[in-house]
Amino acid sequence: MGATTIGALIGGAIDSMSGEDSAADGAIIGAITANVLKVAVPVAVTYAVGWMVLRGISEGVDQLFGGDEADA
């Protein structure tokens, strides 16, 4: 099953627990949320990994060349 289908099933189930007659609106919201997360999560992970790499390079350069001594 695709993420959209699973999102729709979960959204419909959560919406039907509230006692409404139709779970269709919850399914639509769940499907949209799943599609947004399919894009947002990889972008956030890529940003975090890139930030950590740049931070590590910066720390390595500071240790290699004595970082704060150049500022004094």
Steps between C-alpha positions, in 0.01 A plus 500: 500500500615848426547771754198685363274199554631437850461870584142490376421187702650644818332837448165332437536280807587794725214704359249218548604462866358846567153364423435667167294321236752527219874449521559642151622841614749338738619274219556799273693686770704187575588452132605863463708480818674185375589669172635808677710284732641306203661827390566676832676219688774436239560874465535539878733200529715623211524845659597352838769276351641788296508724805681233704758451222568873475522523879749211506711658226503827693608325821770311311640819346498668843693211654742479210586869482445607860163677444480771768869594500462674164234732646719624788 
